[in-house]
Amino acid sequence: MRSFGSQWGINLFFIALMSFMVVIFLHPSVFSDLSMPDLTLLRSFKTMFISIILEAFPFILFGVLVSSFLQIFVSEKWIRKLVPSNPLLGILFACVLGILFPVCECGLIPVVRRLIAKGMPLYVGVVFILVGPIVNPIVYAATYIAFRTRPEMVYARMGLALFVGLVIGLVLFTFVRKNQLKTSQSTLYSSVSTEDGKIEHQHKRSSSKITQMLEHAGSEFFEMGKYLMFGSIITAAIQAFVPRSDLVDIGQGAITSHVFMMGFAYILSLCSTSDAFVASSFVNTFSAGSLLTFMVFGPMLDLKGSLMLLSVFKTRFVLTLAFLIVITVSLGSFLIERFYL
Amino acid sequence: MEFEEERSYTFHYILRAVIMLGLTFYIVHLVKTDSLLYYIAPRMMIYVKIAALLLFVVAVYQGFLAVKSRFGENQEDCGCDHVPSRSIGVNMFIYSLFVFPLLLGFFLPDTVMGSDVASIKGMNLSATGMVKTAAAAALKSDNAKKNVSSTVNPFSVTAGDSALISPSTPAADQGTMASTGSSTKSLGTPLSAEDIKLQEMFKPDEYTEDYSKLALKLYKKKAPITIKEEGFMELLTAVDLYMDNFVGKKMIVSGFIYREDDMAPNQFVVSRLAMQCCSADSSPYGVVVESNKSKDFPKDTWVTITGTIGKTVYNKNTIMKLDAVKIEKIKASKTPYVYPYFDDFSNLVK
């Protein structure tokens, strides 16, 4: 009976949605003609929310397509061969991967999940998630433009990101051995590598690899996208309803400014390509060191990203990682502020 | 049971296809109505368009799978079951997360963000913050290194005047100016006294070379300084940085009207929102304007101000202001935002 009822529910929901789409598609103007009450705050929320997800779409789609590509076309053996087995070299390898894959964390997380499931060591994958969104040509250029007059901020940002990646990579290499992926490897990666390294995927009916890839991409878009959507709703709400000046008043002082900037970066959840620009608007009110914290911490750990991380890794591991990031970034940023900036 | 499994797959595939098609159509709708500009910077648009195309392809294939799983063979052999939860409630919640942006997108009109957003984000009245800070920090770098807390204090480094030439110097003694000028700058061609004076007035430090050249060009122009949409922040920064030299000159700037609660009744700000990638990272930049007619112009009115550059103190900071000579109501700009200028600054002044 339950299933009968839920079938009906599903059908009704679906019919409603379908008719809604049809109406919108035929008469997009219907809704803008409705006289809406003046909801300025809701409108700014809408603008923020839509802009955040529109900006994330290209990256997340790229991410799920690359991930699906890896799933279907690339063998475990090849990945094991590609990643250096020496931990230091492995970490360095992960650090420079970002130069080849200049994507934000929304795009990286699905790719790295797949890579880890396919046998990339955990520490290498995590370093890639942390460093990749910062040490890449696009972010380098964006930071350079935003801090046109202070090029040392660019070097400090890149340097600190590499430092944090190195430290966390070594810590993970030394202390974390077990599989930290949330989903077991068998469900994530169902291909069987046969003796000669050939892939035999278990979609019996699927005709070609390209269509398999599209099928995976569709599922994964929703799997990753739900966290993105949820994170974006919260981020947009904070951006639209909480005045920045109230926040800024909390965070002055030598140490509090660093702590504040970490929290600020966390809730704003900006893309690493644009956060330098936001940071530069705070130069009047915050020290260079705390802005550096903002620009390194944000891409590594933010609200949107940590929700996505939780979908990939076990909760305990995400918490440990967050703790490590907080400690390393603030320490590093403090040192750089003292001796370089 | 077999039948139910099939139906469940079909349902998921159809719903996914519909949502993805909806998102595709929404992006197409934004592009067709030119409203993508409200959300995304022009240089990001191509990626969003590509995303729409990819979404469409994936969506069509999901639709195809729906048909296949409804009428085709059993799907159970596929090891990569991505249907995460069998609970209707959870599924409904997840899918409604994706429907939510569509509802917002189609139900609420696109709006140009104005004062309300500016007040949430915090108005920047001194575009030169980072430049001045850099210059001042360079002068004080030794102190700063010894004492970290001094750089952390927000206002200890904003006194940019230390990096600027005081406005009285150029007029004071032309002879000494000429000698110092020619000894430091030997450009091959003999410089007129006027040029040397100007170079002294717009002396760059190691951080501000681009801006000082731009400011010099603006200064030499006889016509009023026009802060155009293109290069809005850069032009404003150049003037603001060498503010003392520009006192008394005319400036023309357009934007929406914004007011802070603690401003004098005759004061308001003419502002534009500057965007890097998307609205979430936009920040408002503006100039304080003083005018007796201030009260005739409610917030968010779009105006073009012609005014005389002066200085005022606001929130303990010395900032540039305009004494309005002419205020003209205009239509809201077609592009809701201004964007950072990536080319050579010298193209900004013709």
Contacts between the chains, C-beta under 8 A, distances in Angstrom:
chain1	res1	chain2	res2	distance
A	3	B	4	5.8
A	6	B	88	4.7
A	7	B	7	6.8
A	9	B	88	6.4
A	10	B	11	5.5
A	10	B	88	7.1
A	13	B	92	6.9
A	14	B	11	7.3
A	14	B	14	6.7
A	14	B	15	6.5
A	14	B	18	7.5
A	17	B	15	7.6
A	17	B	18	6.1
A	17	B	99	6.8
A	18	B	18	6.4
A	21	B	18	6.4
A	21	B	21	7.3
A	21	B	22	5.5
A	21	B	25	7.5
A	24	B	22	7.9
A	24	B	25	7.3
A	24	B	102	8.0
A	24	B	106	5.2
A	25	B	25	5.9
A	28	B	29	5.6
A	28	B	33	7.7
A	28	B	106	7.1
A	31	B	106	5.1
A	31	B	107	5.2
A	32	B	109	5.1
A	34	B	107	7.6
A	36	B	107	7.8
A	36	B	108	6.7
A	36	B	109	7.0
A	39	B	108	7.7
A	40	B	116	4.9
A	41	B	116	7.0
A	42	B	108	6.8
A	43	B	108	6.0
A	43	B	109	7.6
A	43	B	111	4.7
A	44	B	111	7.8
A	44	B	113	6.2
A	44	B	116	6.0
A	44	B	117	5.1
A	44	B	120	7.1
A	46	B	104	4.8
A	46	B	105	7.6
A	46	B	108	4.8
A	46	B	111	7.9
A	47	B	38	6.4
A	47	B	39	6.7
A	47	B	110	7.7
A	47	B	111	6.5
A	47	B	113	5.8
A	47	B	117	7.7
A	47	B	279	5.0
A	48	B	279	5.9
A	48	B	280	5.2
A	49	B	101	6.5
A	49	B	104	6.5
A	50	B	39	5.3
A	50	B	101	6.2
A	50	B	104	6.7
A	50	B	105	5.9
A	51	B	38	7.8
A	51	B	39	3.9
A	51	B	40	6.3
A	51	B	278	3.9
A	51	B	279	3.8
A	51	B	280	5.5
A	52	B	278	6.4
A	52	B	280	5.1
A	53	B	101	5.7
A	54	B	27	7.3
A	54	B	30	8.0
A	54	B	36	7.7
A	54	B	39	5.3
A	54	B	40	5.4
A	54	B	48	5.4
A	54	B	278	6.8
A	55	B	39	8.0
A	55	B	40	6.3
A	55	B	44	6.5
A	55	B	48	7.7
A	55	B	277	5.8
A	55	B	278	4.2
A	55	B	280	7.6
A	57	B	23	7.7
A	57	B	27	7.9
A	57	B	48	6.4
A	57	B	51	4.2
A	57	B	52	8.0
A	57	B	55	7.4
A	58	B	44	8.0
A	58	B	47	3.8
A	58	B	48	6.1
A	58	B	50	6.3
A	58	B	51	4.2
A	61	B	51	5.1
A	61	B	54	4.8
A	61	B	55	6.7
A	61	B	58	7.9
A	65	B	54	6.9
A	71	B	80	7.9
A	142	B	276	7.2
A	145	B	340	5.9
A	145	B	342	6.5
A	146	B	276	7.6
A	146	B	340	7.7
A	147	B	130	6.6
A	148	B	210	7.0
A	149	B	130	5.8
A	149	B	131	4.7
A	149	B	134	4.8
A	149	B	207	4.0
A	149	B	208	6.1
A	149	B	211	7.5
A	150	B	130	6.4
A	150	B	133	8.0
A	150	B	134	4.8
A	150	B	207	6.5
A	186	B	79	7.7
A	187	B	79	7.3
A	187	B	80	7.2
A	187	B	81	7.0
A	188	B	80	7.9
A	190	B	79	3.2
A	190	B	80	5.1
A	202	B	77	6.4
A	202	B	78	6.8
A	202	B	79	4.6
A	203	B	77	7.5
A	203	B	78	5.4
A	203	B	80	7.8
A	204	B	77	4.8
A	204	B	78	7.9
A	205	B	68	7.8
A	205	B	72	6.9
A	205	B	73	6.0
A	205	B	77	7.6
A	211	B	61	6.6
A	214	B	57	6.9
A	214	B	58	5.7
A	214	B	61	4.2
A	215	B	61	6.7
A	215	B	62	7.8
A	215	B	65	6.2
A	216	B	80	6.7
A	216	B	82	7.8
A	217	B	58	5.2
A	218	B	13	8.0
A	218	B	16	5.7
A	218	B	20	7.4
A	218	B	58	4.9
A	218	B	59	7.6
A	218	B	61	6.6
A	218	B	62	4.6
A	218	B	65	7.7
A	219	B	16	7.9
A	219	B	80	7.6
A	219	B	82	3.4
A	219	B	83	7.9
A	220	B	82	7.0
A	221	B	16	8.0
A	221	B	20	7.3
A	221	B	55	8.0
A	221	B	58	6.6
A	222	B	16	6.0
A	222	B	82	7.8
A	222	B	94	7.1
A	222	B	98	7.3
A	223	B	82	6.0
A	223	B	84	6.9
A	225	B	98	6.7
A	226	B	94	4.9
A	226	B	97	5.4
A	226	B	98	7.4
A	229	B	97	4.1
A	229	B	98	6.2
A	229	B	100	7.1
A	229	B	101	7.2
A	230	B	97	6.0
A	233	B	97	7.7
A	233	B	100	7.2
A	235	B	280	7.3
A	236	B	280	7.2
A	239	B	120	7.6
A	239	B	280	5.7
A	240	B	117	7.8
A	240	B	120	6.7
A	241	B	120	7.4
A	242	B	120	7.3
A	243	B	119	6.8
A	243	B	120	5.1
A	243	B	122	7.3
A	244	B	120	6.6
A	244	B	121	5.5
A	244	B	122	4.3
A	245	B	122	4.9
A	248	B	122	7.0
A	252	B	152	7.6
A	252	B	153	8.0
A	252	B	154	6.1
A	253	B	152	6.5
A	254	B	148	6.1
A	254	B	149	4.9
A	254	B	152	4.6
A	257	B	152	5.9
A	268	B	280	7.6
A	270	B	280	6.5
A	270	B	281	5.5
A	271	B	277	6.2
A	271	B	278	7.6
A	271	B	281	7.6
A	273	B	276	7.6
A	273	B	277	5.8
A	274	B	276	4.2
A	274	B	277	4.0
A	274	B	278	7.0
A	274	B	280	7.9
A	274	B	281	4.0
A	275	B	281	7.1
A	277	B	276	3.9
A	277	B	281	5.8
A	277	B	283	7.6
A	277	B	340	7.1
A	278	B	276	7.7
A	278	B	281	5.2
A	278	B	283	6.6
A	280	B	129	7.8
A	280	B	130	5.3
A	281	B	124	5.6
A	281	B	129	7.5
A	281	B	283	4.5
A	283	B	129	4.4
A	283	B	130	4.0
A	283	B	133	5.1
A	284	B	124	7.8
A	284	B	126	6.6
A	284	B	129	3.9
A	284	B	133	6.9
A	284	B	154	6.9
A	284	B	158	5.7
A	284	B	317	8.0
A	285	B	154	4.6
A	286	B	154	6.8
A	287	B	151	5.0
A	287	B	152	4.3
A	288	B	133	7.9
A	288	B	137	7.4
A	288	B	151	6.8
A	289	B	148	7.7
A	289	B	151	7.6
A	289	B	152	7.6
A	290	B	152	7.4
A	337	B	148	6.4
A	337	B	151	7.6
A	338	B	145	7.3
A	338	B	148	5.7
A	339	B	145	7.5
A	341	B	151	7.9
